[in-house]
Structures are given as C-alpha cells and as structure tokens.
Amino acid sequence: MPLQFARIQPCLKSVRFWLVVFSMIMIATTTPGRVEGQESNNVVAVANAEPITRKTLADEAVKRYGADVLDNMVNRQLIMQECVHRGVEVTNLEVTDEIRRLAAKFGLSLESYLQLLQEERDITPGQYSREIVWPMLALRALVADKVKVSEDEFNQAYVAQFGEAVKCRLIMVAERARALELNQQAKAAPEQFANLAKKFSEDEASASVGGLIPPIRRYSGDTRLENAAFGLQTGDVSEILQLGDQWIFLQAVRRIPASQPSPQALPAIREQITDRIRDEKMRGASAELFTGLQREAKVVKVLGNPELAKQYPGVAAVINGEKLMVSLVAGECIKRHGPAVLDGEINRTLLRQALRTAKKQVTQQDLDKEIARAAIRYGYVTSDGQADVSGWLGSVTESGETTKEVYIADAVWPSVALQKLVEDEVVLTEDDLQRGFASAYGPRVEVLAIVLSDQRSAQKLWEMARDNPTDDFFGRLAEQYSVEPVSSSNLGKVPPIRRFGGQPAIEKEAFGLKPGELSGIIATGGKYLILRCQGFTKPVVTDPAVVRDELVRDLTEQTRTKAMSDRFEKIIDGSEVDNFLEVAKAKTPKVATRP
C-alpha cells in the first residue's frame, strides 16, 4: 500500500530539472560497469532536484508486491516449462487475435477493449496479454485433448438454453412425513398449491411467491428434478423427491415452448455456447494440470528468506533447476505497480525534504507513539487500558497484504512526519471549544426537507408548501419531488441540523426558524433546499466542563488533521516533480511482445 497523499504537479521543464537529468546521463554514460547496473541507476523521477532511481523504485516495489508477483511468475514459469517440454508454442499473433476475438464479443475494437480494461480494471495492455491471455492460451493448448467440445455436449447446452422449459411451483420441507402429508393435500386440491407453499414451504424465496421457481430446463441441473417436471401435465403434482437433506415436490404451472433463434444468430450462438463449455472444461482440466505441475515441480522460493538469499544471491526462486532472478521479479513489480509505488516514493521524498527544511526529524519513539494511538483509536486496548500494540499490528498484517515494515513506512511514518511539520500550528482557543461544544452537544433543529435540482421547481414547490402549511403535505411533496434519497424515502425527514457542521447557509436559515415555519429557498452546492421546522432537540449535556477533556481531544485531532492536509497540499503545490515513468508508460506497446 504505497504512500499516496495527493496529486503530483505536472512535469515542469525547469533549468534545474534539465541540469539534474544531464548529470544523471553523464554519470550513466561515463561510469564503467555492467548494463544491468547502469539501468538500475536510471532516474525514474526527480523531486525538487532530488533523483529517485529505478533501483530504489524496484526495491520498494518488491518490498510491497514481490511475494504476490513471484507466485504469479512461478506459475507462469511452470506453464512455460511444460510448453517447452511438450513442444507447445503460443505466438504473439495468437495472443493478439484472441484479444481481438474477445473484444469483438463485446462489440468493441481491439484498441477500445484494451482502453476499457485500463480505465475500468486498471489492467494495462501488456499485463492483460502477459498474465491473462497468454496463460489462458497456453493452458488451452496443453489441455486441448481434454477440452474438445463434442456435438452431444453442444446439443445439450443448446437445449438447456433454448429448449422447452416447465414453469413450476415448489414446496420444500425438512421432514419426509410432513412432505407426504402436504403432497396428499396438494394432490387432493391442486388449486390450493400456491397457498400451501405460502403457509408451509420452508424455502422462503419461493414461498413468498406461492412456490414459484425459475423455469426448469433439460440438462441444467439435477436429472431427477428435470424428469419429474417434464413428466407432469399442467396442474399436476409430482411425487415427493429428496434433494440433499430436504424433501420437495412440484406442481407444473405451464409449458414454455422452445425458442427458435434466427439462422443469422446461430453462428454466434454456437460460438458462445462452445466457448462456455470449453471454458468450463478448461477450468477443471487446468486446475488438474496445475495441481500436477506444482506437485511434481521442485520450487525453492528464495525471496524473503534471508538464509536462502545467502545461498542464492540475486535469485528470487529456483524452479525445476531454473533460476528466476530478483531483477526479473522487480521488473514485473514495476510493470504492475510502478506508478503507484513511485507516487509514494515521490511523496516520501518531498516530506523528507520538508522535515530537513524545518530542522525536524521523526524518531522511533514518535513512530511507537503513533502506532499506540492508532491501536487505541481502533479499539485494541489491554485490560489495564493500555494500547494493545501487538494485537493491532497483528490485525494490520493478518491478511498477508502488507507487513509491519511496509505499514510503518506507508502509513505511520508519513502521518508522524506531517504531525511534526504542523505541531506548532495546532492551538485550540476558547472560541474553538465553545463552537465545538455547540456543534457536538448543543440544540439541533428538527426539520423536513425538500432538495431540488433547479430553482424553477424550487419556487413552484415553495409556493405549494406555503399555501398548505402542514407537515403531512410537505412530506408528500418531499416524497414525490425531492431528488435526495433520504428525504424522498422518509417523507422529508432528515437528520437534525447542528451548528458549525460545515453547512453555514443551511444552518443560518434553520436556526432562524420557529416550529411550523417554512424557510426560504436555500441555494447550496448546486442544489436548492426548502426546510420546514418541526422544533429543536433538547441538549443532554449543558455544562461544557463535563466534556472538556473529550472536546479538547477530538478538536485537537480535527485541527491537526486539517493542518496536516493543508500542509501536504502546500508542499505538493510548491514542488517541482518530473515523473519519467509516466512518460515511458505512455510509450509502451498496446499488446505484450512476449509472455
């Protein structure tokens, strides 16, 4: 979970920026060494003239996502090894053609389909080709002999989708004796089947509609159920049938004739059905193949194991004797998560710079204090009222999506850094405490509200409400015309309005009303509001001294949070950031050139 506090300012082509870039180029071109070493020192971003190298980005990306990416790469490597062993090859053209075919099924061009995946699923074209389509095609080729769709399988699926169906009612009970008793009653009076289902069926979903269930089709479920349904004439009641630990019987309501698709649609239908059957078979065959490959494979995962890392330096895993290097895992992490991780590193760099300028630093004691505060805030407290830090850290890391180190780096450290930067600005005045008390504990206005999207409608409804000044009439107007769901569904009733709640125009109008009075038209946030006052709540706490400690704590937290947000925005707005990874990302090919 990379640190991301806010947006990054667009690239600024400043003299300082070009000086930094030029210096990086000179270093890269004049320093002897391996190409890999040079690439690892490439600059991927510059934040206020401070470079962030590709190696830093790679290390941070692996720290956060290395384990998940490695698992995926190991699985893909197992597939690739099996492809080599069997002489199976999936070409780039086949990958592109498959993506084009999938796009056509949605009526989209290749480019539009890939763009949709990028925008809606955050999957890049290369990632989609490499991690989804290529493995799918490879597995399809490896299990091709097991996933062929026979004509009988197609015909059964076609009948299940387009063939004759029986609309039925159902009664379900847990006891056989009760099922027999109800079955006899239903056969004696078939016209009462719906009422029997409503009263006695234990299947709540169908009981509420008189036992009606979705149409039963051939080859779509339990053969015994299908045979029972298709063996009935309209109005007939079946014998009892045991399904799992329940007893059921049916009544045929009517036959639904088979549908006949047009000849023009048949090719597309055949392709759709064939694909569905093949995909279902492939899932089973692929799972079986994977299980076999993983069971027989000799995989040593080195990444994250310090002892094995000494034995296999620079290696992430050894798969059937083949080494998968950390550099490849790092590159894959950057492809998938690079932009998000780099955003976090840029933000972290800007915060470090701000701390240096302010001559402040974050200590381990500060971090421990913030973790303890978070533990208490989320209810992790020991029996003696102290922070249960170990319990809190356990809850943060139990999902396996993050580690303690990453949690501290991405959540705790940035928060503490910003607190350090604004600690001298967080000062509460008596006026702040008075306003806070009035907001949290003072009287509130109980109102009915109508929210409208245009002034003309608001004027019309205001006149109607004025001419018929009753709560009932106002509530019916809200139900019919309000565009806001709470007021519309509750006859205008909305939560009471408090002072200093962040809506000054509404608060001023509301607190100026008397019970039974109608407000003017309030324009706020692009909407138009009409209020009808019903009265005021009675405060439970009237003495500020009783809750002063709570007020100070809560208001300090609110003030600090706002100051931190404002300071970070100020840091971002005043920085010069150049992100080369985004530029490089824009130039990547639409489809991966290799798996």
PyMOL commands that set and color helices and strands:
alter all, ss='L'
color gray80, all
select helices_A, chain A and resi 15-30+35-40+54-86+92-105+110-121+125-142+144-146+151-162+176-188+190-200+204-207+223-230+266-296+306-311+326-358+364-377+389-397+404-422+430-441+455-467+471-481+485-489+504-511+544-573+580-586
alter helices_A, ss='H'
color red, helices_A
select strands_A, chain A and resi 43-47+50-53+165-173+212-217+241-243+246-256+299-301+315-319+322-325+445-452+522-524+527-536+577-579
alter strands_A, ss='S'
color yellow, strands_A
deselect
rebuild
show_as cartoon
